[in-house]
Structure formats: structure tokens, C-alpha cells
């Protein structure tokens, strides 16, 4: 086990993924925003309105970044079999809130396998988690590593 630092360009992936989701959601909900704005859930309305501010140029740049980094991710990992990264900011939110997806955005953009494992408990006694990230098209290897890591975390 060792620390892995990906090139700085990866730092922009989470924001790029969010811009893509905003842009596409805004176009998907265009009619609803015009015709039933007050009936939209506030979270959806905020996402749609944020997406209207994303330009075609910004959307294209976000897509290009994802494509470029998907092409080189496995190489940038070097000899690392699996990455272990935080699964969340802490304990789960209340049941009425599905929480933030900020910890998975980057991996969604890279189209790599990702599995979450329990990793202890927080101050309120609720579970904490870590994510394991694998290489493209190597889900089986990630799951094999996940079984061993899960057993080690449980001890």
C-alpha cells in the first residue's frame, strides 16, 4: 500500500461532471421549467437553473476533459491495482436526504468500476465508508480486492 497522487488535471473532473449533469438536465427539463417552474422540486429547479448558465463551450470542454483522462487513467495509475479513497464526508445524512455525490463524480467521469465498503463508525455511531476504484473493464479484479480489503477493515 502506498499513497498515489494523480496529475493535477484530475482535480477538475468533479466540477466537469457536475457541469455536464447541469447542462444536460437543463435541456431535459426545459419544458417543465417554462411551464411548471413552481411545481418543480427546489433541488431539480436549482440544478436546471445552474445548467442554463453552462455554455456549449464549457460543456464541450468538460466532455473533452473526461475523454482525455479516461484514455490515460490506467497508465496514470502505474502499477497500482486499486485506489482507496474516501466514500463520503462523514456519517450518512438524514433519511430524507440522499446526500452528496461529490465523492463519486470523478469516477463516474472516468467510467471506472467503483465499490464502497463500510469502514468504521462516526461519532454518532453511523457507518463510514471508503471507495475502492479499479481499472477500466477490470471489475472482477476490483471485487476480488474488495473482498480482501473488506475482511481487513472488519478486524
C-alpha positions in Angstrom: 0.0 0.0 0.0 1.2 3.5 -0.8 -0.1 7.0 -1.5 -1.0 7.8 -5.1 -1.2 11.3 -6.4 -2.8 11.6 -9.8 -1.8 14.5 -12.1 -3.4 17.9 -11.2 -5.6 17.7 -14.3 -7.8 15.2 -12.5 -8.8 17.8 -9.9 -11.1 19.3 -12.4 -13.1 16.1 -13.1 -15.7 16.5 -10.3 -16.6 20.0 -11.5 -16.6 18.9 -15.1 -19.0 16.0 -14.4 -21.3 18.4 -12.4 -21.3 20.9 -15.3 -22.3 18.1 -17.7 -25.1 17.0 -15.5 -26.4 20.5 -15.1 -26.2 21.3 -18.8 -28.0 18.1 -19.8 -30.6 18.4 -17.0 -31.4 21.9 -18.1 -32.1 20.8 -21.6 -34.1 17.8 -20.4 -36.3 19.9 -18.1 -36.7 22.9 -20.4 -40.4 22.5 -20.8 -41.0 21.9 -17.1 -39.0 24.9 -16.2 -41.0 27.1 -18.6 -44.5 25.6 -17.9 -44.4 24.4 -14.3 -41.5 26.1 -12.6 -43.2 26.5 -9.3 -44.1 22.8 -9.2 -40.5 21.6 -9.7 -38.6 20.3 -6.6 -36.3 23.0 -5.4 -33.2 20.8 -5.9 -34.2 20.0 -9.5 -35.0 23.7 -10.2 -31.6 24.7 -8.8 -29.9 22.1 -11.0 -31.8 23.2 -14.1 -31.1 26.9 -13.5 -27.4 26.1 -12.9 -27.4 24.2 -16.1 -28.8 27.2 -18.1 -25.6 29.1 -17.1 -23.3 26.3 -18.5 -22.3 27.3 -22.1 -21.9 25.0 -25.0 -18.2 25.7 -24.9 -18.0 24.8 -21.2 -20.0 21.6 -21.8 -17.7 20.6 -24.7 -14.6 21.3 -22.6 -15.9 19.2 -19.7 -16.7 16.3 -22.1 -13.2 16.6 -23.7 -11.5 16.5 -20.3 -13.4 13.4 -19.3 -12.5 11.7 -22.7 -8.8 12.7 -22.4 -8.4 11.4 -18.8 -10.4 8.2 -19.5 -7.8 7.4 -22.2 -4.9 7.8 -19.8 -6.2 6.8 -16.4 -4.9 3.2 -16.4 -1.5 4.5 -17.4 -1.6 7.2 -14.7 -2.3 4.5 -12.1 1.1 2.9 -12.9 1.5 -0.4 -11.0 -1.4 0.3 -8.6 -4.1 -2.4 -8.6 -6.8 -0.5 -6.7 -7.2 3.0 -5.3 -8.8 3.5 -1.8 -10.4 6.9 -1.4 -13.0 8.5 1.0 -16.5 7.3 0.5 -18.2 10.4 2.0 -17.7 13.4 4.1 -18.7 11.6 7.2 -21.8 9.8 8.5 -24.9 9.4 6.3 -27.3 12.3 6.1 -30.9 12.0 7.4 -33.2 9.6 5.5 -35.0 12.5 3.8 -31.7 13.5 2.1 -29.8 11.2 -0.3 -26.6 13.2 0.3 -23.9 14.5 -2.0 -22.5 12.7 -5.0 -19.2 14.7 -4.8 -17.2 11.6 -3.9 -18.2 9.6 -6.9 -18.3 12.3 -9.7 -14.7 11.8 -10.7 -15.0 8.1 -11.0 -18.3 8.4 -13.0 -16.5 10.7 -15.4 -13.7 8.2 -15.8 -16.1 5.2 -16.3 -14.1 3.0 -13.9 -15.5 0.4 -11.5 -16.2 1.7 -8.0 -17.3 -0.1 -4.9 -18.0 1.3 -1.4 -17.1 -0.6 1.7 -18.0 0.0 5.4 -15.0 1.4 7.3 -15.9 2.0 10.9 -18.4 4.3 12.6 -18.6 8.0 13.0 -19.1 10.0 16.2 -22.9 9.4 16.0 -22.5 5.7 15.6 -23.5 5.7 12.0 -21.3 3.9 9.4 -18.5 5.5 7.5 -17.2 4.2 4.1 -14.3 4.1 1.8 -14.4 3.6 -2.0 -12.3 1.3 -4.0 -11.6 2.3 -7.6 -10.4 -0.2 -10.2 -9.1 -0.1 -13.7 -11.2 0.1 -16.8 -13.0 -3.1 -17.7 -11.5 -4.9 -14.7 -14.5 -5.1 -12.4 -13.7 -8.7 -11.4 -10.3 -7.8 -10.1 -11.7 -4.9 -8.1 -14.3 -7.2 -6.5 -11.6 -9.7 -5.6 -9.5 -6.9 -3.9 -12.7 -5.6 -2.3 -13.4 -8.9 -0.6 -9.9 -9.0 1.0 -10.0 -5.3 2.0 -13.5 -5.7 3.5 -12.2 -8.5 5.6 -9.2 -6.5 6.8 -11.4 -3.5 7.6 -13.8 -5.6 9.6 -11.0 -6.7 12.0 
